[in-house]
Amino acid sequence: MPFLLLNGRKPRWLGDLMRLAQKHGCECCTTGSEYRIAEALTGLAGNGDGFAGILGGDGSIQQYLTAALRRNLAAELTVAPLGGGTMEQLLNWLGWKGTPPQIASQVIQAHQWGKLRTREVPLLQVEHDGKVHYGFMFLVGPLVRLLNKYDREGRSVWRACATAGWSSLAALTGWPRRYQRLIHPAQTEITLDGHPRDNFKSPTIVIASMFDRMVFRFRPFLPAGDSPESGKFFTILSDLSPFEIVARIPLFHQGRVPESLHLLNHPGSRLTVKTAEKFCTVDGELIPIKPGEPITITIGPTVKLVVP
């Protein structure tokens, strides 16, 4: 049976989606907490011929997947991202277009006609301080500090563009100071596939990703457009200065950034990070870090996603 899991913090689409669920006989749950997600998933478990449609951005989907996998429920579930969030990399990566009600209508009709198309996708498994998080992209360092500021000031497309613009200006000119103070390098110890990366003790970029692109359609991973071989994820480590990174934005955007002494751009299967930073992020969700405690990123389980 189709099931719509609606983020209660996204009121814009709630009414339309609830009416759509009622029209097609879907179960519907409005939730914003992991407890409520788990409660809803437990009721859905065992219903193998249905799917869970999720209203929200990458962070909402990350919370859903983590709650499901922590309770060994994900193998029985098919996920349909509906959009409606600020960051929608997964939705764009899968090729969905339209508003959440339009996407939900397409998915429900495809399910009713027996034409639901799915794709199995591996997740990143991020372990820290005895907890495991699942998602598609991991970051730590200056980018996460900027995300934390953006999160505190209220998420919106306008705010995202403003944060990117002001931080780029700060990298080039040192002004405004409040952004310049956020983009200094992180202090870390990094090991990739068993090899210590001692030349990246003060990185400005640490990224592990299952996506071949980032926000604003950046495609910084090499080889551009290719997927990492089975069991690996894209990795970027860099200790280039903020000025040098901003100056290379056109190259990052086109995926034409070769490896160098100051930039490692290569698939990996196990990334371990020890850092003094306060937060890392998985799919835009901020995760508190215990300084000095290792964060380990590997390939996790596979999930089934609905595609157009």
C-alpha positions in Angstrom: 0.0 0.0 0.0 1.3 3.5 -0.8 2.3 5.5 2.3 3.1 9.2 2.5 5.5 10.3 5.3 5.1 14.1 5.4 7.5 16.4 7.2 5.3 18.6 9.5 7.8 21.5 9.1 6.8 21.8 5.4 3.2 23.0 5.7 3.1 24.4 2.1 2.2 21.1 0.5 0.6 19.2 3.4 -3.0 19.9 2.5 -2.7 18.9 -1.2 -0.8 15.7 -0.3 -3.3 14.7 2.4 -6.1 15.1 -0.1 -4.2 13.1 -2.7 -3.6 10.4 -0.1 -7.3 10.3 0.8 -8.3 10.1 -2.8 -6.1 7.2 -3.6 -6.5 5.3 -0.3 -2.9 5.9 0.9 -1.9 5.9 4.5 -0.5 9.2 5.7 1.6 10.3 8.6 2.8 13.8 9.5 6.1 13.7 11.4 9.3 15.6 12.1 11.0 13.3 14.7 12.9 10.0 14.4 10.5 8.5 17.0 7.5 9.3 14.9 9.2 8.1 11.8 10.1 4.8 13.5 6.5 4.4 14.7 5.2 5.0 11.2 7.7 2.6 9.6 6.9 -0.2 12.1 3.3 0.0 10.9 4.4 -0.1 7.3 6.9 -3.0 7.6 5.9 -6.1 5.8 3.9 -4.3 3.2 6.4 -5.2 0.4 4.3 -4.1 -2.5 4.0 -0.5 -1.5 6.3 2.5 -1.1 6.9 5.4 1.3 6.7 8.8 -0.3 8.7 11.4 1.7 7.9 15.1 1.7 11.1 17.1 2.4 14.6 17.7 1.2 17.8 15.6 1.6 17.8 16.0 5.4 14.3 14.6 5.8 15.1 11.6 3.6 18.4 11.1 5.5 16.4 11.0 8.8 13.9 8.5 7.3 16.6 6.2 6.0 18.6 6.3 9.2 15.5 5.5 11.3 14.6 2.6 9.0 18.0 1.1 8.9 18.6 1.4 12.6 15.5 -0.8 13.0 16.3 -3.2 10.2 13.2 -2.1 8.2 14.7 -0.6 5.1 15.0 -3.9 3.2 11.2 -4.1 3.1 10.7 -0.5 2.0 10.7 1.4 -1.3 11.4 5.1 -1.0 9.9 7.8 -3.3 11.4 11.3 -2.6 8.7 13.9 -3.3 10.8 17.1 -2.8 9.6 20.1 -0.9 12.9 20.9 0.9 15.7 23.4 0.4 18.4 20.9 -0.6 17.0 18.4 -3.1 20.2 16.7 -4.6 18.7 13.3 -4.4 15.5 14.3 -6.3 17.5 16.0 -9.0 20.0 13.2 -9.2 17.2 10.7 -9.8 15.7 13.0 -12.5 12.4 14.0 -10.8 10.8 17.3 -11.8 7.7 19.1 -10.6 6.0 19.9 -7.3 5.6 17.4 -4.5 1.9 16.8 -5.3 2.8 16.3 -9.0 5.5 13.8 -8.2 3.3 12.0 -5.7 0.5 11.7 -8.2 2.9 10.2 -10.8 4.3 7.7 -8.3 0.9 6.6 -7.0 -0.5 6.1 -10.5 2.6 4.2 -11.6 2.1 1.9 -8.5 -1.6 1.4 -9.3 -0.8 0.5 -13.0 2.0 -1.9 -11.9 4.6 0.3 -13.6 6.6 1.5 -10.6 10.2 1.8 -11.6 12.9 1.6 -9.0 16.7 1.8 -8.7 18.9 0.2 -6.0 21.4 2.7 -4.7 24.1 2.1 -2.0 24.3 4.5 0.9 27.2 5.9 2.9 27.5 4.5 6.4 28.8 7.2 8.8 29.9 5.9 12.3 30.8 8.1 15.2 30.6 7.8 19.0 28.6 4.6 18.9 26.0 5.9 16.4 25.5 5.1 12.8 24.0 7.6 10.2 23.1 6.8 6.6 22.9 9.0 3.6 24.5 10.0 0.3 27.0 12.8 1.1 29.3 13.5 4.1 31.2 16.8 4.7 33.3 18.2 7.5 35.2 21.5 7.8 34.5 25.1 6.6 31.5 24.1 4.4 29.8 22.6 7.5 30.4 25.8 9.5 28.7 27.8 6.7 25.9 25.3 6.7 25.5 25.7 10.5 25.2 29.5 10.1 22.7 29.0 7.3 20.7 26.6 9.4 20.6 28.9 12.4 19.5 31.9 10.3 16.6 30.0 8.6 16.8 27.8 5.5 15.7 29.2 2.2 16.9 29.2 -1.4 17.6 33.0 -1.0 19.6 32.3 2.2 21.6 29.5 0.5 22.6 31.8 -2.4 23.4 34.7 0.0 25.6 32.4 2.1 27.5 31.1 -1.0 27.9 34.6 -2.3 29.2 36.2 1.0 31.5 33.4 1.8 33.0 33.5 -1.7 33.5 37.3 -1.3 35.2 36.7 2.1 37.5 34.1 0.6 38.6 36.6 -2.1 38.7 39.8 -0.1 38.7 38.9 3.6 35.3 40.8 4.0 32.8 40.5 5.5 34.7 39.4 8.6 31.9 37.3 10.0 32.2 35.0 7.0 35.9 35.1 6.8 36.1 33.7 10.4 34.1 30.7 9.3 36.3 29.5 6.4 39.6 28.8 8.0 41.0 25.2 7.5 40.0 22.4 9.9 42.5 20.5 12.0 42.2 16.8 11.2 43.8 13.4 10.9 42.7 11.6 7.7 43.1 8.0 6.6 41.8 6.9 3.2 41.8 3.1 2.5 44.4 2.5 5.2 46.8 5.2 4.0 47.3 8.2 6.3 47.0 11.5 4.4 49.4 13.5 6.3 49.5 16.3 3.7 45.9 17.1 4.5 46.2 17.9 8.2 44.6 21.4 7.6 42.0 20.7 4.9 39.5 23.2 3.6 37.5 20.4 1.9 36.6 16.9 3.1 33.8 15.3 1.1 32.7 11.7 0.6 29.8 11.3 -1.8 27.6 8.7 -3.6 26.4 11.5 -5.9 28.5 12.6 -8.9 27.5 16.2 -8.3 26.8 18.8 -5.6 24.5 21.8 -5.1 24.3 24.4 -7.8 25.1 21.5 -10.3 28.8 21.3 -9.4 30.4 18.2 -10.7 33.8 18.3 -9.0 34.4 14.5 -8.9 36.7 12.7 -11.3 36.2 11.3 -13.8 33.4 13.7 -14.4 30.1 12.0 -14.9 31.4 8.5 -14.0 30.3 6.4 -11.1 32.9 4.9 -8.7 33.5 1.2 -9.0 31.5 -1.1 -6.8 32.0 -0.7 -3.1 33.6 2.8 -3.4 32.5 6.4 -3.2 33.7 9.7 -4.5 36.3 11.5 -2.2 37.7 15.0 -2.3 40.4 16.2 0.1 42.0 19.6 -0.3 44.1 22.0 1.7 43.9 24.7 -1.0 43.2 28.1 0.6 39.7 29.5 0.4 41.0 32.0 -2.2 42.4 29.2 -4.4 39.2 27.2 -4.1 37.0 30.1 -5.1 39.3 30.9 -8.0 38.9 27.3 -9.2 35.1 27.3 -9.0 34.6 27.1 -12.8 36.9 24.0 -12.9 35.1 22.4 -10.0 31.8 23.1 -11.7 32.9 21.3 -14.9 34.7 18.4 -13.2 38.1 19.4 -14.6 40.2 19.5 -11.5 43.2 17.1 -11.6 44.8 15.7 -8.5 47.8 17.5 -7.1 49.8 17.7 -3.9 47.1 19.9 -2.4 44.0 18.2 -3.8 43.1 14.5 -3.8 40.1 13.6 -6.0 39.8 9.9 -6.1 37.2 7.1 -5.2 37.7 5.4 -1.8 36.1 2.6 0.2 36.9 3.7 3.8 37.6 7.2 5.1 38.5 7.9 8.7 38.5 11.4 10.0 39.6 12.7 13.5 38.9 16.4 13.9 38.5 19.3 16.4 35.4 20.5 14.5 32.0 20.6 16.4 29.9 19.3 13.6 29.9 17.2 10.4 27.0 16.7 8.1 25.2 13.9 6.3 22.9 15.2 3.5 22.7 18.6 5.1 21.8 17.3 8.6 24.2 18.6 11.2 25.7 15.9 13.5 27.6 16.8 16.6 31.2 15.6 16.8 33.2 14.6 19.9 36.6 16.2 19.3 39.3 13.5 18.6 36.7 10.7 18.3 37.1 9.0 14.8 34.4 9.3 12.2 34.4 6.3 9.8 32.7 6.4 6.4 32.2 3.2 4.4 29.7 1.9 1.9 26.5 0.9 3.7 23.4 -1.1 2.7 21.5 -0.6 -0.5 18.1 1.1 -0.7 15.4 0.9 -3.3 14.4 4.3 -4.7 11.5 5.2 -7.1 12.7 6.8 -10.4 10.7 8.5 -13.1 
